[in-house]
Amino acid sequence: MANALVSIQILPRTPEGESVIPYVDRAIDIIKASGVPYRVAPLETTMEGELGALLAVVQQMNEAMTELGCPSVISQIKIYYNPGEGASMDRLLEKYPDGR
């Protein structure tokens, strides 16, 4: 059972001041490769899983940005941690099936 939700908005400073979109796409690829359930939204992506594993994904995302030449990265993170009852995106969103 997942015990956490982690939402992240990653804002890399690109090497030549170009668009961040390809860099954000790379960050989302890292989430995909991790195998954790996730949802992409317009301003952030939310992952579901064990808190330590999710934080490791966040670290990989930041490291990938610097490997791509970004001199710095800002990651805005929200964490919902519920080790007793667990954490589920579906449970929190069940009242809003169409996102509204």
Secondary structure, DSSP 4 states (H G I P E B T S, - for coil): ---EEEEEEEEEE-TTS--SHHHHHHHHHHHHHHT--EEE-SS-EEEEE-HHHHHHHHHHHHHHHHHTT-SEEEEEEEEEE-TTT---HHHHHTT-TT--
